[in-house]
Amino acid sequence: MDKNQVGISAQEEIIQSISSFALYGFPESHAASFALIAYASAWLKLHYLGAFTAAILNNQPMGFYSAAVLVKDAQRHGLRVRPIDVMRSSWPCTLEREEDGSLSLRLGLRFARGLRETAAVELETARTHRAFASIEELARRVSSLTRADLATLAEVGALNSIGEGSHRRDALWQVQRAGRQAGPLLESLDQDEERTSPLQAMNPEERMVADYAGTGVTVGRHPMAHCRDQLRSMNVCRADDLRMLRHGVKARIAGCVIARQRPGTAHGFIFLSIEEESGISNAIIDPELYERNRSLVT
């Protein structure tokens, strides 16, 4: 810089900038490879959304976002995501051809919490020979499925397509019957017992809770969509409405916190990613606000 007649103050400023960047900047080779991965991922997501999403879901846990966030993002981009179904699902997530020729994604049995891969493989093998006519037959032919496995599958709707079809609580009723084999003395009485469930079907909110409890994801409505009317009455903006607001206007947002970051180089600032049915909003929490609301933010 002396040779090029750069002033002392300018030299100090340049050196300070280079030194500061060196503390957190990517090496050039890392930056180049990261850019290539980002470009390739974006291209695959645009042209092969179903296969791209299935591949990421089949390799969880990985990356920045949970499976629930990945499913909702794919749905917002137009992908139809089908629930777990013991008559159709494999262990991994798979693609299915719809009647209109498009591809949809079928959630894999891997997302049923507590279910072992060996039991899923046995189930898939059994149904290739003959479809299950009843939940009782499923329990009998796939011996590695425990009562807890069957209950989880029933709660998430994975047994609804067996036989003439049923709702989730009806399937739970049948699971309990399948696990309660009557002895010779009561066998005839058990056959005469009412076999239809007296339980009411789950409402949409109950199905959502069961989905998250049993799989960690839901293919139904986003949790925030269930309270959108209440949020609208509180003047809470949706994520896709924020771009329509003028700069400087105060706005209220609400959603599920899907990411919380506090980088060491951010001088105490916290970055929240807040998701609802229309997309993701970003909130920046300054250090002073964080100190006043530490427990709430964390």
Buried (B, 14 or more C-beta within 10 A) or exposed (E): EEEEEEEEEEEEEEEEEEEEEEEEEEEEEEEEEEEEEEEEEEEBBEEBBBBBBBEBBBEBEEEEBBBBBBBBBBBBEEBBBBBBBBBBBBBBBBBBEEEEEEBBBBBBBBBBEEBBEEBBBBBBEBBEEEEBEBBBBBBEBBEEBBEEBBBBBBBBBBBBBBBEEBBBBBBBBBBBBBBEEEEEEEEEEEEEEEEEBEEEEBEEEBBBBBBBEBBBBBBBBBBBBBBBEEBEEEEBBBBBBBEEEEEEEEEEBBBBEBBBEBEEEEEEBBBBBBBBBBBBBEBEBEEEEBEEEEEEBE
